[in-house]
């Protein structure tokens, strides 16, 4: 090609490529939004699933711990029930003694039965390790099995009633101890064993007043009635505990060797 000066040159053509971005349609925006929404939803679902699995695992651990507490309770209740039943039977002998003040060896028998069967008291204390943790940590919300939380609340409500009666029995028992301090010479226990009191010849009462002894008899009667009622409550509580153990083990597939 010749230029205006008559010279020939290779003329370079400059080609300009223009890139055009196509305009997005509405469905393209919707697809992007849908993918973002799906990713967030799946993330939330996975996180929620992990939390739920963790909660269910923690729930089963709490229930296994609760079963352990209940088994401790039932074993203790059985032992205490038997002990109180024996004490009630023995106290009956003491009351029979007080009803026959003019019998031979009245003072000896009074000392013996009073010191042997009225100088100790044992009552049930609930194992509250797991239920305390559940309450303090808000763990009751973890319990999802139908009927489980209601049974737990009912059992510990009955346990509270037993605790209330424990306090009542202890008050009656302390009244008896106060009366014993007025009636008996406790110094004999430093010199003699309880079983030998029935055979001593020099035993005396600090107060040999028929009215005071009648008052002591009434106190014993009140205490015995409280013990009888207490043992009935303890029997019912033990049945509730055993029922709760069986229900919990079945609901959560917890081993329950008999």
C-alpha positions as CSV (number, residue, x, y, z in Angstrom):
1,X,0.0,0.0,0.0
2,X,1.4,3.5,-0.9
3,X,1.1,6.4,1.4
4,X,0.8,10.1,0.4
5,X,4.5,10.4,0.1
6,X,4.7,7.5,-2.3
7,X,6.3,5.1,0.1
8,X,4.9,1.6,0.6
9,X,4.5,0.3,4.2
10,X,2.7,-2.6,5.9
11,X,-0.2,-1.0,7.6
12,X,-1.2,-2.8,10.8
13,X,-4.8,-3.1,11.4
14,X,-5.8,-2.8,14.9
15,X,-8.7,-5.0,15.8
16,X,-10.6,-4.0,18.9
17,X,-12.5,-6.9,20.6
18,X,-15.4,-5.6,22.7
19,X,-16.7,-8.0,25.4
20,X,-20.3,-7.6,26.1
21,X,-21.6,-8.9,29.5
22,X,-25.0,-10.4,28.9
23,X,-27.7,-9.0,31.1
24,X,-28.8,-11.4,33.9
25,X,-32.4,-12.5,33.8
26,X,-34.6,-12.8,36.9
27,X,-34.4,-16.5,37.0
28,X,-30.6,-16.2,37.2
29,X,-30.9,-14.0,40.3
30,X,-33.4,-16.4,41.8
31,X,-31.1,-19.4,41.2
32,X,-28.2,-17.6,43.0
33,X,-30.5,-16.7,45.9
34,X,-31.8,-20.3,46.0
35,X,-28.3,-21.8,46.2
36,X,-27.3,-19.4,48.9
37,X,-30.5,-20.1,50.9
38,X,-29.9,-23.8,50.4
39,X,-26.4,-23.6,51.7
40,X,-27.4,-21.6,54.8
41,X,-30.4,-23.9,55.5
42,X,-28.3,-27.0,55.2
43,X,-25.7,-25.6,57.5
44,X,-28.3,-24.7,60.1
45,X,-29.9,-28.2,59.7
46,X,-26.5,-29.9,60.2
47,X,-25.7,-27.8,63.2
48,X,-29.2,-28.4,64.7
49,X,-28.9,-32.1,64.1
50,X,-25.5,-32.2,65.9
51,X,-26.9,-30.3,68.8
52,X,-29.9,-32.7,69.0
53,X,-27.7,-35.7,68.9
54,X,-25.6,-34.2,71.7
55,X,-28.7,-33.4,73.7
56,X,-30.0,-37.0,73.3
57,X,-26.7,-38.4,74.4
58,X,-26.6,-36.1,77.4
59,X,-30.2,-37.0,78.2
60,X,-29.4,-40.7,78.3
61,X,-26.3,-40.1,80.5
62,X,-28.5,-38.2,83.0
63,X,-31.1,-41.0,83.0
64,X,-28.5,-43.7,83.6
65,X,-27.2,-41.6,86.5
66,X,-30.7,-41.2,87.8
67,X,-31.2,-45.0,87.7
68,X,-28.1,-45.4,89.8
69,X,-29.4,-42.9,92.4
70,X,-32.8,-44.7,92.5
71,X,-31.2,-48.1,93.0
72,X,-29.2,-46.6,95.9
73,X,-32.5,-45.2,97.3
74,X,-34.4,-48.5,97.0
75,X,-31.6,-50.5,98.8
76,X,-31.5,-47.9,101.6
77,X,-35.3,-47.8,101.9
78,X,-35.5,-51.5,102.3
79,X,-32.8,-51.5,105.0
80,X,-34.4,-48.6,106.9
81,X,-37.9,-50.0,106.6
82,X,-36.7,-53.3,108.2
83,X,-34.9,-51.4,110.9
84,X,-37.9,-49.3,111.8
85,X,-40.2,-52.3,111.7
86,X,-38.0,-54.0,114.3
87,X,-37.8,-50.9,116.4
88,X,-41.6,-50.6,116.4
89,X,-42.0,-54.2,117.6
90,X,-39.4,-53.6,120.3
91,X,-41.0,-50.3,121.5
92,X,-44.2,-52.3,121.9
93,X,-42.5,-54.2,124.7
94,X,-41.5,-50.9,126.3
95,X,-45.1,-49.7,126.2
96,X,-46.2,-53.0,127.7
97,X,-43.8,-52.4,130.5
98,X,-45.2,-48.9,131.2
99,X,-48.7,-50.4,131.2
100,X,-47.7,-52.7,134.0
101,X,-45.9,-50.5,136.5
102,X,-46.2,-52.9,139.4
103,X,-44.7,-55.9,137.7
104,X,-41.5,-57.5,138.9
105,X,-38.3,-55.8,137.6
106,X,-40.3,-52.8,136.2
107,X,-37.5,-50.4,136.6
108,X,-34.9,-52.8,135.1
109,X,-37.1,-53.4,132.0
110,X,-37.9,-49.7,131.7
111,X,-34.2,-48.9,131.6
112,X,-33.4,-51.8,129.3
113,X,-36.1,-51.2,126.6
114,X,-35.7,-47.4,126.7
115,X,-31.9,-47.4,126.4
116,X,-31.9,-50.2,123.8
117,X,-34.6,-49.0,121.5
118,X,-35.1,-45.3,122.0
119,X,-31.5,-44.0,121.9
120,X,-31.1,-44.2,118.1
121,X,-33.0,-43.2,115.1
122,X,-32.4,-43.7,111.4
123,X,-34.4,-42.2,108.5
124,X,-34.1,-42.2,104.7
125,X,-32.3,-39.4,102.8
126,X,-32.9,-39.3,99.1
127,X,-29.9,-39.5,96.7
128,X,-30.4,-36.2,94.9
129,X,-27.1,-36.0,93.0
130,X,-28.6,-36.3,89.5
131,X,-31.8,-34.4,90.1
132,X,-29.9,-31.5,91.6
133,X,-27.7,-31.4,88.5
134,X,-30.8,-31.5,86.2
135,X,-32.4,-28.6,88.1
136,X,-29.3,-26.4,88.4
137,X,-28.3,-26.9,84.7
138,X,-31.8,-26.6,83.4
139,X,-31.5,-30.2,82.4
140,X,-35.1,-31.1,82.8
141,X,-35.6,-29.5,79.4
142,X,-33.5,-32.2,77.9
143,X,-35.9,-34.9,78.9
144,X,-37.9,-35.7,75.7
145,X,-39.3,-39.2,76.4
146,X,-43.0,-39.0,76.9
147,X,-44.0,-39.4,80.6
148,X,-40.5,-39.5,81.9
149,X,-40.3,-35.9,83.3
150,X,-43.8,-36.3,84.9
151,X,-42.7,-39.5,86.7
152,X,-39.5,-37.9,87.9
153,X,-41.3,-34.9,89.3
154,X,-43.9,-37.1,91.0
155,X,-41.3,-39.3,92.6
156,X,-39.3,-36.4,94.0
157,X,-42.5,-34.8,95.2
158,X,-43.2,-38.0,97.2
159,X,-39.7,-37.9,98.4
160,X,-40.2,-34.4,99.7
161,X,-43.2,-35.7,101.6
162,X,-41.1,-38.4,103.2
163,X,-38.5,-35.7,104.1
164,X,-41.2,-33.7,105.8
165,X,-42.3,-36.7,107.9
166,X,-38.7,-37.4,108.7
167,X,-38.5,-33.9,110.3
168,X,-41.7,-34.7,112.2
169,X,-40.4,-38.0,113.5
170,X,-37.2,-36.3,114.6
171,X,-39.1,-33.7,116.6
172,X,-41.0,-36.4,118.4
173,X,-37.8,-38.4,119.0
174,X,-36.1,-35.4,120.5
175,X,-39.0,-35.0,122.9
176,X,-38.5,-38.5,124.0
177,X,-34.8,-37.9,124.6
178,X,-35.6,-34.9,126.7
179,X,-38.0,-37.0,128.8
180,X,-35.4,-39.7,129.2
181,X,-32.9,-37.2,130.5
182,X,-35.3,-36.3,133.3
183,X,-36.3,-39.9,134.1
184,X,-33.2,-42.0,133.8
185,X,-29.7,-42.0,135.2
186,X,-27.5,-42.1,132.1
187,X,-24.5,-42.6,134.2
188,X,-25.2,-46.3,134.5
189,X,-24.2,-46.7,130.8
190,X,-20.6,-45.8,131.9
191,X,-20.6,-48.6,134.3
192,X,-22.7,-51.3,132.7
193,X,-23.6,-52.6,129.2
194,X,-27.3,-52.2,128.2
195,X,-28.0,-56.0,128.2
196,X,-27.0,-56.2,131.9
197,X,-29.5,-53.5,132.9
198,X,-32.2,-56.1,133.3
199,X,-30.3,-57.9,136.1
200,X,-29.0,-55.0,138.2
201,X,-30.5,-54.6,141.7
202,X,-29.7,-51.0,142.4
203,X,-31.4,-49.2,139.5
204,X,-33.5,-46.1,140.4
205,X,-35.4,-43.6,138.4
206,X,-34.6,-39.9,138.8
207,X,-38.3,-39.1,138.7
208,X,-40.7,-41.8,140.0
209,X,-43.8,-39.8,139.3
210,X,-46.8,-41.7,137.8
211,X,-48.0,-38.6,136.0
212,X,-44.5,-38.1,134.5
213,X,-44.3,-41.7,133.4
214,X,-47.8,-41.4,131.8
215,X,-46.6,-38.4,129.9
216,X,-43.5,-40.5,128.8
217,X,-45.9,-43.2,127.7
218,X,-47.9,-40.8,125.6
219,X,-44.8,-39.5,123.9
220,X,-43.7,-43.0,123.1
221,X,-47.2,-43.7,121.6
222,X,-47.0,-40.6,119.5
223,X,-43.5,-41.4,118.2
224,X,-44.5,-45.0,117.4
225,X,-47.5,-43.8,115.4
226,X,-45.2,-41.5,113.5
227,X,-42.9,-44.4,112.8
228,X,-45.7,-46.6,111.5
229,X,-46.9,-43.8,109.2
230,X,-43.4,-43.1,108.1
231,X,-42.8,-46.8,107.1
232,X,-46.0,-46.8,105.1
233,X,-44.8,-43.7,103.2
234,X,-41.4,-45.3,102.7
235,X,-43.1,-48.4,101.3
236,X,-45.0,-46.3,98.7
237,X,-41.9,-44.3,97.8
238,X,-39.9,-47.5,97.2
239,X,-42.6,-48.8,94.8
240,X,-42.5,-45.5,93.0
241,X,-38.7,-45.7,92.7
242,X,-38.9,-49.2,91.3
243,X,-41.5,-48.2,88.8
244,X,-39.4,-45.2,87.7
245,X,-36.3,-47.5,87.4
246,X,-38.2,-49.9,85.1
247,X,-39.8,-47.2,83.0
248,X,-36.5,-45.3,82.5
249,X,-34.5,-48.4,81.7
250,X,-37.1,-49.5,79.1
251,X,-37.4,-46.0,77.6
252,X,-33.7,-45.4,77.3
253,X,-32.5,-49.0,76.7
254,X,-30.5,-49.0,79.9
255,X,-29.3,-52.3,81.3
256,X,-31.2,-53.2,84.4
257,X,-29.9,-56.3,86.1
258,X,-32.2,-57.5,88.8
